[in-house]
Amino acid sequence: MDRAPPLPRHADAVQFATVCDLLDALTDRKERRRCHKARTLRQWRERYLSGVREHPPDVAAPVAAPRSRKKKYAPPPPPATPYDPVKQGDVFSIYRLLLPKLDGERRMGVKDSKLATALCHAAGVDPLVHADAKAVVDWRTRGGAHSRRRATEVAEAAGSLVDVARERLFQTRCMFKDGADAEYSLTVGELNRLLDAVAAAGTVAAMGAALRALMTRTSPRTMAWACRAMLKEVPTGMSRDAVLNDWHPHAAKAMLSLSNLRRVLAATADPASRHERATIELGAAARPQKGEPVATAAEALDRVGGGPLVVETKLDGFRIQAHVSSGAVTYFSPAGADDAHAERLRVLDAAVLGSVVGGAATPLVLDGEVVVWNRASSAFDPFGGIIPVAIAAASADTQGGAPLASTAPRARAMLEYDPPAAADLVLVYAPFDVLRVGDDVIADRPLSERHKVLRSVLGLGDDDASPPTTLVSTCIPLGPAGVIHGRVEPLLPGRPFMGGEPQSALGSTAADVEAAFQAGQRRGDEGVMVKSLASPWTPGGKKLWCKVREGTRRGGRGGRRRARPARPHPHHHARLPRTPR
C-alpha cells in the first residue's frame, strides 16, 4: 500500500489497485486473526478515505469520547458545521466493490459459464480451438499451466474460474504487469463505469467487447478482483457486518431496516449520527424476521416463552414484503432490491390494491408469502412454479386449457406430477403480518394487535361471519389474457384459507403445536411456524418465533424436501464397480 499516489479528496478518485491491496491483505492465508483483519481495514480506511470523510478545514474534527471496557459506542460531539456528504464525497463507489452482494443498483446477471465465454471473446481466443480458452471454459476440473513451475499453483486453482482465467488469459493479455506503477492508473470511478458497461451488455459478444476495454486498463491481479466483483463473490475474510461496522458502529443495524447499501452509507456518513433502533421505511426492504428451527413441539414452546401463541402453516412459498403507496405496489424479497424475481410479481398489483381499504390511499407495508394454488387438486403447486406462473400470467399468449409444462422445473422430476392447466392456477399473496400503516410503524406492537390491524386494512371484521368490504379472498383475472387469477388470502388465526380449513390457529401448549404439525404432515406441508402473540416484528431477528420442520426432526438443518435425490454434477464422475475377472 506504500506505493499508492497521493491521498484523494473524493471516493471515485481512489485507485482501484489500492482497493486490491486491501483485499489481498484481508485474504492473506498467513493472517487469520479477525482482530488483525479489522485493524488492516481500519488503517486503510483512515488513510485513503480520510480526505473523503474529514470535516471542513475551518472546523476542528471532533474528538471521540473514550470508550469503556464494555466497548459501548460513545459518539463524538457534533461538529460546528454539519457533515455534507455531497461536498465531501460518497463512499458507495468503493463499498459496492467490497460488498457487491449488497449492491442492488448494478445487476450484473453474470454466471460463471457466461463470464468464461465472454472472457475468451475479450482475449480473442476460440473456446473450441485454443488450449487456454478450453481451460477457462472447463475451469471446474482443469486449469493447465504454461510451465512445470506453475503446475502446482494452477492445480490448486482448478475449480475457480477467476484463478484459472488469471493464469491462462490475464497473465499474457492484460495491459499492465502486476506491481507496475501503471497499475495504479485506474480509479474506482472509472472501474465502476466499465463494470456498468459490462452489466448493460445484452450479448456475449457485447460483453466481450466491454471486458476487452477493461483488460486494457488493468493488470492480472486487478482484473481478477474486477471479475470477482462481477460475480459478486469478493472474499474479504470478514463478515458483512464487520465491514459495515468499521465504517460506522451502527451501519449493520441500519442495514437491517434499509437493505440498501447506498442509503445506509449516506445515513451513517456522519460519525456523530446514531442508528440504534431499526425501523420500517416505506420503499426500503427490511430484512425479514425469521424463525429459529427446532425439532420438537416442546422445544418450540420453550423458545417462544410459553403463553398464548399462534401456530401457522409454513407455506412453501416466496417470502415477500409488499409496500403499498400512491396506488402502486413494490415487492421485496429477502434479497432486498437486488432480486429480479420479485419484479415479476407486479402482475399481482390489481389483486393487492383491490384488497386494501381505500385503494392504497394510505401507505402500507405487508409481510407474507406468495404461493400458487391449484384449484383442480385443491393443493399448493410446488415452489418452483411461482415465478413461471407469474410470467405466464403477464403474457398475452397464455391459453387456459393448455397444460403449463414449465410451471415447476423441480417438480418435473416427480413421477406422479402432472402439469396443471393454466386456468386452474391462482397466484396467491398470503399476508400474515402488517408492519406499517401510514406514518405509524407498528412492528413493535404485539402480534395480537398487528393481527387486528391487518384485519382492519383488508376490510375484514372482528369475525369471519361478515363479508369483507374489499376484494380480499376474491379471484381476480391477471394480465392481458386473464387466464390465471390472482388472490389475496390472509393467514389469520381461525380464518378459512382458500375456502378450506384454517391454516392458522391459536394455542398455548405443546400438544397444540404437535397437533398442527401432524395435520400439516398429512397434507404434505413443509412444517409449522410458532409465534408468540406478544412478539414484535424485529428486522433480521429470530426472537419469539420458531419453526418445526420434518428436516429438523431428522437431525438436519431443515429446508425444502426434494422429491428425489439431487443428481450428481456432470463433472463429478461416480466410481464404477470393478468387473470381476
C-alpha positions as CSV (number, residue, x, y, z in Angstrom):
1,M,0.0,0.0,0.0
2,D,3.0,2.3,0.3
3,R,3.3,2.8,-3.5
4,A,-0.1,4.4,-3.9
5,P,-0.4,8.0,-5.2
6,P,-1.4,11.0,-3.0
7,L,-4.5,10.7,-0.9
8,P,-7.7,11.5,-2.8
9,R,-10.4,14.0,-1.8
10,H,-13.2,12.0,-3.4
11,A,-14.1,8.3,-3.3
12,D,-14.2,8.0,-7.1
13,A,-10.6,9.2,-7.2
14,V,-9.3,6.3,-5.1
15,Q,-7.1,4.0,-7.2
16,F,-8.6,0.6,-7.7
17,A,-5.2,-1.0,-7.2
18,T,-5.2,0.2,-3.6
19,V,-8.5,-1.5,-3.0
20,C,-6.9,-4.7,-4.4
21,D,-4.0,-4.2,-2.0
22,L,-6.6,-4.1,0.8
23,L,-8.3,-7.3,-0.4
24,D,-5.0,-9.1,-0.8
25,A,-4.1,-8.2,2.8
26,L,-7.5,-9.3,4.1
27,T,-7.4,-12.6,2.3
28,D,-3.8,-13.5,3.1
29,R,-3.7,-17.1,4.3
30,K,-0.9,-16.3,6.8
31,E,-3.1,-13.9,8.7
32,R,-6.3,-15.5,10.1
33,R,-6.9,-13.4,13.2
34,R,-10.1,-11.3,12.9
35,C,-8.7,-8.5,15.1
36,H,-5.7,-8.1,12.7
37,K,-8.0,-8.0,9.7
38,A,-10.2,-5.4,11.4
39,R,-7.1,-3.3,12.1
40,T,-6.0,-3.6,8.5
41,L,-9.4,-2.4,7.2
42,R,-9.4,0.5,9.7
43,Q,-5.9,1.6,8.8
44,W,-6.8,1.5,5.1
45,R,-10.0,3.5,5.6
46,E,-8.3,6.1,7.8
47,R,-5.6,6.6,5.1
48,Y,-7.5,6.5,1.8
49,L,-10.9,7.8,3.0
50,S,-9.7,10.4,5.5
51,G,-9.9,13.1,2.8
52,V,-13.4,11.9,1.9
53,R,-14.9,11.9,5.3
54,E,-13.0,14.6,7.2
55,H,-14.7,17.8,8.3
56,P,-14.1,21.1,6.5
57,P,-10.6,22.6,7.1
58,D,-12.0,25.5,9.0
59,V,-13.7,23.2,11.6
60,A,-11.8,21.2,14.0
61,A,-12.5,17.5,13.7
62,P,-14.5,16.1,16.7
63,V,-12.6,14.0,19.2
64,A,-14.3,10.7,20.1
65,A,-15.0,10.2,23.8
66,P,-13.0,7.4,25.4
67,R,-14.7,4.0,25.2
68,S,-15.4,1.9,28.3
69,R,-14.2,-1.6,28.8
70,K,-17.7,-2.9,27.8
71,K,-17.0,-1.5,24.3
72,K,-20.1,0.6,24.3
73,Y,-20.3,3.1,21.5
74,A,-19.6,6.7,22.7
75,P,-20.4,9.0,19.8
76,P,-18.2,12.1,19.3
77,P,-19.7,15.5,19.9
78,P,-21.5,17.1,16.9
79,P,-19.3,19.4,14.8
80,A,-19.9,23.1,14.5
81,T,-20.6,22.6,10.7
82,P,-22.9,19.7,9.7
83,Y,-21.3,16.9,7.7
84,D,-22.0,17.4,4.0
85,P,-21.6,14.1,2.0
86,V,-22.2,15.9,-1.3
87,K,-19.1,18.1,-0.9
88,Q,-17.0,15.5,0.9
89,G,-17.7,12.5,-1.3
90,D,-19.7,9.3,-1.5
91,V,-18.0,6.1,-0.5
92,F,-20.7,3.9,-2.1
93,S,-18.5,3.5,-5.2
94,I,-15.9,1.8,-3.0
95,Y,-18.1,-0.3,-0.7
96,R,-20.1,-1.6,-3.6
97,L,-16.9,-3.3,-4.7
98,L,-16.1,-4.6,-1.2
99,L,-19.7,-5.9,-0.6
100,P,-21.1,-6.5,-4.1
101,K,-23.9,-8.7,-2.9
102,L,-25.4,-5.7,-1.2
103,D,-25.3,-3.6,-4.3
104,G,-28.8,-3.6,-5.7
105,E,-28.3,-0.9,-8.3
106,R,-25.9,-2.8,-10.6
107,R,-27.5,-6.1,-11.6
108,M,-24.8,-8.0,-13.4
109,G,-26.7,-11.1,-14.2
110,V,-23.4,-12.9,-15.0
111,K,-23.0,-16.5,-14.3
112,D,-19.7,-18.4,-14.3
113,S,-20.2,-20.0,-17.7
114,K,-21.3,-16.8,-19.4
115,L,-18.4,-14.9,-18.0
116,A,-15.9,-17.6,-19.1
117,T,-17.2,-17.4,-22.7
118,A,-17.1,-13.6,-22.6
119,L,-13.5,-13.6,-21.3
120,C,-12.5,-15.8,-24.2
121,H,-14.1,-13.3,-26.6
122,A,-12.3,-10.4,-24.9
123,A,-9.0,-12.2,-25.2
124,G,-9.6,-13.1,-28.9
125,V,-9.3,-16.8,-28.5
126,D,-11.7,-19.5,-29.7
127,P,-13.1,-21.7,-26.9
128,L,-13.2,-24.7,-29.4
129,V,-9.6,-24.4,-30.6
130,H,-7.3,-22.6,-28.3
131,A,-5.9,-24.5,-25.3
132,D,-6.1,-21.5,-22.9
133,A,-9.8,-20.9,-23.9
134,K,-10.6,-24.6,-23.3
135,A,-9.1,-24.5,-19.9
136,V,-11.1,-21.4,-19.0
137,V,-14.4,-22.8,-20.2
138,D,-13.7,-26.1,-18.5
139,W,-12.5,-24.3,-15.3
140,R,-14.2,-26.6,-12.9
141,T,-11.9,-29.6,-13.5
142,R,-8.8,-28.4,-15.1
143,G,-6.7,-25.3,-15.5
144,G,-3.4,-26.2,-17.1
145,A,-0.1,-24.5,-16.7
146,H,2.4,-22.9,-19.1
147,S,5.3,-24.4,-17.1
148,R,6.1,-27.1,-14.6
149,R,7.0,-24.4,-12.0
150,R,3.4,-23.2,-12.1
151,A,1.8,-26.6,-12.3
152,T,1.2,-27.0,-8.6
153,E,-0.4,-23.5,-8.2
154,V,-2.7,-24.0,-11.2
155,A,-3.7,-27.4,-9.9
156,E,-4.8,-25.7,-6.7
157,A,-6.7,-23.0,-8.7
158,A,-8.7,-25.6,-10.6
159,G,-12.3,-25.1,-9.6
160,S,-12.1,-21.3,-9.5
161,L,-12.9,-19.5,-12.7
162,V,-11.1,-16.3,-11.7
163,D,-7.9,-18.1,-10.8
164,V,-7.8,-20.2,-13.9
165,A,-8.6,-17.1,-16.1
166,R,-5.9,-15.2,-14.4
167,E,-3.3,-17.9,-15.2
168,R,-4.4,-18.7,-18.7
169,L,-5.6,-15.3,-20.0
170,F,-4.8,-12.4,-17.8
171,Q,-1.1,-13.1,-17.4
172,T,-0.5,-12.6,-21.2
173,R,-3.3,-10.4,-22.3
174,C,-3.8,-7.6,-19.7
175,M,-2.1,-4.3,-20.5
176,F,0.0,-4.0,-17.3
177,K,2.0,-6.3,-15.2
178,D,1.4,-7.0,-11.5
179,G,3.3,-4.5,-9.4
180,A,3.9,-1.9,-12.2
181,D,3.3,1.8,-11.4
182,A,0.8,2.0,-14.3
183,E,-1.3,-0.5,-12.3
184,Y,-2.5,2.4,-10.2
185,S,-3.8,4.5,-13.1
186,L,-7.3,3.0,-13.0
187,T,-9.6,4.8,-10.4
188,V,-12.6,3.4,-8.7
189,G,-14.9,5.7,-10.6
190,E,-13.6,4.6,-14.0
191,L,-13.8,0.9,-13.0
192,N,-17.5,1.3,-12.0
193,R,-18.3,2.9,-15.3
194,L,-16.6,0.0,-17.1
195,L,-18.5,-2.5,-14.9
196,D,-21.7,-0.7,-15.8
197,A,-20.9,-1.2,-19.5
198,V,-20.4,-4.9,-18.9
199,A,-23.7,-5.1,-17.0
200,A,-25.5,-3.3,-19.8
201,A,-24.2,-5.7,-22.5
202,G,-27.0,-7.8,-23.8
203,T,-25.0,-10.4,-25.7
204,V,-21.8,-12.4,-25.0
205,A,-20.1,-10.5,-27.9
206,A,-21.0,-7.1,-26.4
207,M,-19.9,-8.3,-23.0
208,G,-16.6,-9.4,-24.5
209,A,-16.0,-6.0,-26.1
210,A,-16.7,-4.3,-22.7
211,L,-14.3,-6.8,-21.0
212,R,-11.7,-6.1,-23.6
213,A,-11.8,-2.4,-22.8
214,L,-11.4,-3.4,-19.1
215,M,-8.4,-5.6,-19.8
216,T,-6.6,-2.6,-21.4
217,R,-6.7,-0.7,-18.1
218,T,-5.9,-3.5,-15.7
219,S,-3.2,-5.9,-14.6
220,P,-3.8,-9.7,-14.0
221,R,-4.3,-9.0,-10.3
222,T,-6.7,-6.1,-10.6
223,M,-8.6,-7.9,-13.5
224,A,-9.1,-10.9,-11.2
225,W,-10.6,-8.8,-8.5
226,A,-12.8,-7.0,-11.0
227,C,-14.1,-10.4,-12.2
228,R,-14.9,-11.3,-8.6
229,A,-16.9,-8.1,-8.3
230,M,-18.9,-9.1,-11.4
231,L,-19.7,-12.5,-10.0
232,K,-20.5,-10.8,-6.6
233,E,-18.1,-13.2,-4.9
234,V,-15.5,-10.9,-3.3
235,P,-13.9,-12.6,-0.3
236,T,-12.9,-10.1,2.4
237,G,-12.0,-12.6,5.2
238,M,-14.6,-10.7,7.4
239,S,-18.3,-10.8,7.9
240,R,-20.6,-8.3,6.2
241,D,-21.5,-6.7,9.5
242,A,-17.8,-6.3,10.5
243,V,-17.1,-4.4,7.3
244,L,-20.1,-2.2,7.7
245,N,-19.4,-1.5,11.4
246,D,-15.9,-0.4,10.5
247,W,-17.5,2.5,8.6
248,H,-20.0,3.3,11.4
249,P,-20.8,1.3,14.6
250,H,-24.5,1.4,13.7
251,A,-24.2,0.7,10.0
252,A,-25.1,-3.0,10.3
253,K,-28.2,-2.1,12.3
254,A,-29.2,0.4,9.7
255,M,-28.8,-2.3,7.0
256,L,-31.4,-4.4,8.7
257,S,-34.1,-1.8,8.1
258,L,-32.9,-0.1,4.9
259,S,-31.4,-3.1,2.9
260,N,-29.9,-0.5,0.6
261,L,-26.1,0.0,0.7
262,R,-26.2,3.5,-0.8
263,R,-28.8,4.7,1.7
264,V,-27.0,3.0,4.6
265,L,-23.7,4.7,3.8
266,A,-25.4,8.0,3.3
267,A,-27.3,7.7,6.6
268,T,-24.2,6.8,8.5
269,A,-21.8,9.2,6.8
270,D,-21.7,11.5,9.8
271,P,-19.7,9.8,12.6
272,A,-21.8,11.5,15.2
273,S,-25.1,10.0,13.9
274,R,-26.8,7.2,15.8
275,H,-29.0,4.4,14.4
276,E,-29.5,2.1,17.3
277,R,-33.2,1.3,16.5
278,A,-34.1,-0.5,13.3
279,T,-37.3,0.9,11.8
280,I,-39.6,0.2,8.8
281,E,-39.3,2.6,6.0
282,L,-41.6,2.8,3.0
283,G,-39.8,1.7,-0.2
284,A,-36.9,0.1,1.7
285,A,-36.9,-3.6,2.2
286,A,-36.3,-4.6,5.8
287,R,-34.5,-7.9,6.5
288,P,-37.4,-10.2,7.4
289,Q,-37.8,-11.7,10.8
290,K,-37.4,-15.5,10.7
291,G,-37.9,-18.4,13.0
292,E,-35.3,-20.5,14.7
293,P,-35.5,-24.1,13.6
294,V,-36.4,-26.6,16.3
295,A,-37.1,-30.3,16.3
296,T,-39.9,-30.8,18.8
297,A,-43.1,-29.0,19.9
298,A,-41.8,-28.8,23.5
299,E,-38.7,-27.0,22.3
300,A,-40.8,-24.6,20.3
301,L,-42.9,-23.8,23.3
302,D,-39.7,-23.2,25.3
303,R,-38.3,-20.9,22.6
304,V,-41.3,-18.6,22.4
305,G,-41.5,-18.4,26.2
306,G,-44.9,-20.0,26.7
307,G,-48.1,-18.1,27.0
308,P,-50.6,-17.5,24.2
309,L,-49.3,-18.3,20.7
310,V,-50.3,-18.8,17.1
311,V,-49.4,-21.9,15.0
312,E,-49.3,-21.2,11.3
313,T,-48.7,-23.5,8.3
314,K,-45.1,-23.0,7.0
315,L,-46.1,-22.2,3.4
316,D,-43.6,-23.3,0.8
317,G,-43.7,-20.0,-1.0
318,F,-41.8,-16.8,-1.8
319,R,-41.4,-14.5,1.2
320,I,-42.5,-11.1,0.0
321,Q,-42.8,-7.6,1.6
322,A,-45.5,-5.6,-0.2
323,H,-45.0,-1.8,0.1
324,V,-48.2,-0.1,-1.0
325,S,-48.2,3.6,-1.6
326,S,-49.8,6.1,-4.1
327,G,-51.7,3.4,-6.0
328,A,-48.6,1.3,-6.6
329,V,-47.1,-1.8,-5.1
330,T,-43.4,-2.6,-4.7
331,Y,-42.4,-6.2,-3.9
332,F,-39.2,-7.0,-1.9
333,S,-37.9,-10.5,-1.3
334,P,-35.3,-11.4,1.4
335,A,-32.6,-10.5,-1.1
336,G,-33.8,-6.9,-1.0
337,A,-33.7,-4.7,-4.1
338,D,-31.3,-7.0,-5.9
339,D,-33.9,-9.6,-6.9
340,A,-35.3,-9.6,-10.4
341,H,-37.8,-12.4,-9.4
342,A,-39.7,-10.0,-7.1
343,E,-40.4,-7.7,-10.0
344,R,-42.2,-10.5,-11.8
345,L,-44.9,-10.3,-9.2
346,R,-46.1,-6.9,-10.4
347,V,-48.9,-8.8,-12.1
348,L,-50.4,-9.1,-8.6
349,D,-51.0,-5.3,-8.3
350,A,-54.7,-5.4,-9.2
351,A,-55.3,-8.1,-6.5
352,V,-53.3,-6.4,-3.8
353,L,-54.7,-2.9,-4.5
354,G,-58.3,-4.2,-4.6
355,S,-57.9,-5.9,-1.3
356,V,-56.7,-2.8,0.6
357,V,-59.2,-0.4,2.2
358,G,-59.2,2.9,0.3
359,G,-57.3,1.5,-2.7
360,A,-53.8,2.2,-1.3
361,A,-54.6,5.8,-0.3
362,T,-52.8,5.1,3.0
363,P,-49.2,3.8,2.8
364,L,-48.9,0.3,3.9
365,V,-46.3,-2.4,4.4
366,L,-47.4,-6.1,4.5
367,D,-45.3,-9.2,5.1
368,G,-46.4,-12.5,3.7
369,E,-45.8,-15.4,1.3
370,V,-46.6,-15.8,-2.4
371,V,-47.8,-19.3,-3.4
372,V,-49.5,-21.0,-6.3
373,W,-52.9,-22.7,-5.6
374,N,-54.1,-25.5,-7.9
375,R,-57.9,-25.4,-7.9
376,A,-58.2,-28.8,-9.6
377,S,-56.3,-30.6,-6.9
378,S,-57.1,-28.2,-4.0
379,A,-53.4,-28.1,-3.1
380,F,-50.4,-25.9,-3.4
381,D,-48.3,-26.2,-6.5
382,P,-44.5,-26.8,-6.0
383,F,-42.3,-23.8,-5.1
384,G,-40.5,-23.8,-8.4
385,G,-43.7,-22.8,-10.2
386,I,-44.2,-19.4,-8.6
387,I,-42.1,-17.2,-10.9
388,P,-43.1,-19.2,-14.1
389,V,-46.8,-18.8,-13.2
390,A,-46.2,-15.0,-12.7
391,I,-44.5,-14.8,-16.1
392,A,-47.3,-16.7,-17.8
393,A,-49.9,-14.5,-16.1
394,A,-48.3,-11.4,-17.6
395,S,-48.2,-12.9,-21.1
396,A,-50.9,-12.4,-23.6
397,D,-50.3,-15.8,-25.2
398,T,-51.3,-17.9,-22.3
399,Q,-54.0,-20.4,-23.1
400,G,-56.4,-21.6,-20.4
401,G,-56.8,-25.2,-21.4
402,A,-53.2,-25.9,-22.3
403,P,-51.0,-27.5,-19.6
404,L,-48.4,-25.2,-18.2
405,A,-45.5,-27.6,-18.6
406,S,-42.9,-25.1,-17.3
407,T,-44.8,-24.5,-14.1
408,A,-42.4,-26.3,-11.8
409,P,-39.0,-27.2,-13.1
410,R,-38.1,-29.1,-9.9
411,A,-41.4,-30.9,-9.9
412,R,-40.8,-32.4,-13.4
413,A,-38.6,-34.9,-11.7
414,M,-41.6,-36.2,-9.6
415,L,-43.0,-39.3,-11.1
416,E,-46.6,-38.5,-10.1
417,Y,-46.6,-34.9,-11.1
418,D,-49.0,-33.8,-13.9
419,P,-48.5,-30.2,-15.3
420,P,-51.7,-28.3,-14.4
421,A,-53.8,-26.2,-16.8
422,A,-53.2,-22.5,-16.6
423,A,-56.9,-21.9,-15.9
424,D,-56.7,-23.9,-12.7
425,L,-53.9,-21.9,-11.2
426,V,-54.2,-19.0,-8.7
427,L,-51.3,-16.8,-7.8
428,V,-51.9,-16.1,-4.1
429,Y,-50.4,-13.5,-1.8
430,A,-50.9,-14.6,1.8
431,P,-50.1,-11.7,4.2
432,F,-49.7,-12.8,7.8
433,D,-48.4,-9.5,9.2
434,V,-48.6,-5.7,8.8
435,L,-45.6,-3.6,9.7
436,R,-46.6,0.0,8.9
437,V,-49.8,1.9,8.3
438,G,-49.3,5.5,7.1
439,D,-46.6,7.1,9.2
440,D,-47.2,4.7,12.1
441,V,-44.7,1.9,12.4
442,I,-46.5,-0.8,14.3
443,A,-43.8,-3.5,14.1
444,D,-43.0,-3.0,17.8
445,R,-46.6,-3.8,18.8
446,P,-47.5,-7.3,19.9
447,L,-48.5,-9.8,17.2
448,S,-52.1,-9.9,18.5
449,E,-52.5,-6.2,17.9
450,R,-51.0,-6.4,14.4
451,H,-53.5,-9.2,13.5
452,K,-56.3,-6.8,14.4
453,V,-54.7,-4.0,12.3
454,L,-54.3,-6.5,9.4
455,R,-58.0,-7.3,9.5
456,S,-58.8,-3.6,9.5
457,V,-56.7,-2.7,6.5
458,L,-58.0,-5.7,4.5
459,G,-61.7,-4.8,5.2
460,L,-62.3,-7.8,7.5
461,G,-64.5,-7.6,10.6
462,D,-63.7,-8.9,14.0
463,D,-65.0,-12.3,12.9
464,D,-65.2,-14.1,9.6
465,A,-69.0,-14.3,9.6
466,S,-69.5,-10.9,8.0
467,P,-68.4,-10.5,4.3
468,P,-65.3,-8.3,3.7
469,T,-65.6,-4.8,2.3
470,T,-62.8,-5.3,-0.2
471,L,-61.9,-7.8,-2.8
472,V,-59.9,-9.9,-0.3
473,S,-60.3,-13.7,-0.9
474,T,-61.7,-12.9,-4.3
475,C,-60.1,-14.3,-7.5
476,I,-59.2,-11.5,-10.0
477,P,-58.1,-12.2,-13.6
478,L,-54.4,-11.3,-14.1
479,G,-52.6,-9.9,-17.1
480,P,-53.9,-9.3,-20.6
481,A,-55.1,-12.9,-21.2
482,G,-56.9,-13.1,-17.8
483,V,-56.5,-16.9,-17.7
484,I,-54.5,-17.1,-14.5
485,H,-56.2,-15.5,-11.5
486,G,-54.7,-13.6,-8.5
487,R,-55.9,-13.5,-5.0
488,V,-55.0,-12.0,-1.6
489,E,-55.7,-14.6,1.2
490,P,-54.6,-13.5,4.7
491,L,-53.2,-16.1,7.0
492,L,-55.1,-15.3,10.2
493,P,-56.0,-17.5,13.2
494,G,-59.2,-19.4,12.7
495,R,-59.9,-17.9,9.2
496,P,-60.5,-20.5,6.4
497,F,-57.7,-20.5,3.9
498,M,-58.7,-20.7,0.2
499,G,-62.2,-21.7,1.2
500,G,-61.0,-24.8,3.1
501,E,-59.8,-25.4,6.7
502,P,-57.8,-22.7,8.6
503,Q,-54.0,-22.8,8.2
504,S,-53.5,-20.7,11.4
505,A,-54.8,-21.5,14.9
506,L,-54.3,-20.2,18.4
507,G,-52.8,-22.4,21.1
508,S,-50.9,-22.4,24.3
509,T,-49.5,-25.9,24.9
510,A,-47.0,-28.3,23.2
511,A,-50.0,-30.6,22.3
512,D,-51.5,-27.8,20.2
513,V,-48.2,-27.3,18.3
514,E,-47.8,-31.1,17.8
515,A,-51.4,-31.5,16.5
516,A,-51.0,-28.7,14.0
517,F,-47.7,-30.2,12.8
518,Q,-49.1,-33.7,12.3
519,A,-52.1,-32.2,10.5
520,G,-49.7,-30.4,8.2
521,Q,-47.7,-33.5,7.5
522,R,-50.8,-35.3,6.4
523,R,-51.5,-32.5,3.9
524,G,-47.9,-32.6,2.8
525,D,-46.9,-29.2,4.2
526,E,-43.4,-28.2,5.0
527,G,-43.9,-27.6,8.7
528,V,-45.4,-25.0,11.1
529,M,-44.4,-21.6,12.4
530,V,-44.9,-21.0,16.1
531,K,-45.1,-17.3,17.2
532,S,-45.8,-15.7,20.5
533,L,-48.8,-13.4,20.4
534,A,-46.7,-10.9,22.4
535,S,-43.8,-10.9,19.9
536,P,-42.7,-7.8,18.0
537,W,-41.5,-7.8,14.4
538,T,-37.8,-7.2,14.5
539,P,-35.8,-6.8,11.3
540,G,-33.4,-9.7,11.0
541,G,-34.5,-11.1,14.3
542,K,-35.5,-14.6,15.4
543,K,-36.8,-13.9,18.9
544,L,-40.1,-15.5,20.0
545,W,-40.5,-17.1,16.5
546,C,-39.5,-20.7,15.6
547,K,-40.3,-23.3,13.0
548,V,-40.8,-27.0,13.3
549,R,-40.0,-28.9,10.1
550,E,-39.5,-32.6,9.2
551,G,-35.9,-32.0,8.1
552,T,-35.0,-30.6,11.5
553,R,-36.6,-33.6,13.2
554,R,-34.4,-35.9,11.1
555,G,-31.3,-34.2,12.6
556,G,-30.6,-31.9,9.6
557,R,-30.8,-28.2,9.3
558,G,-34.2,-28.3,7.7
559,G,-35.1,-26.9,4.3
560,R,-37.3,-27.9,1.5
561,R,-37.7,-31.6,0.9
562,R,-36.7,-32.8,-2.5
563,A,-39.0,-35.1,-4.5
564,R,-35.9,-37.2,-5.3
565,P,-32.2,-37.0,-4.5
566,A,-30.2,-34.4,-6.4
567,R,-28.5,-35.6,-9.5
568,P,-24.7,-35.5,-9.3
569,H,-22.8,-32.8,-11.1
570,P,-21.8,-33.9,-14.6
571,H,-18.1,-33.2,-13.7
572,H,-18.3,-35.4,-10.6
573,H,-17.9,-38.8,-12.1
574,A,-19.1,-41.7,-10.0
575,R,-16.8,-44.7,-9.4
576,L,-17.9,-47.7,-11.3
577,P,-17.7,-51.1,-9.7
578,R,-14.9,-53.3,-10.8
579,T,-15.8,-56.1,-13.2
580,P,-14.7,-59.5,-11.8
581,R,-12.2,-61.3,-14.0
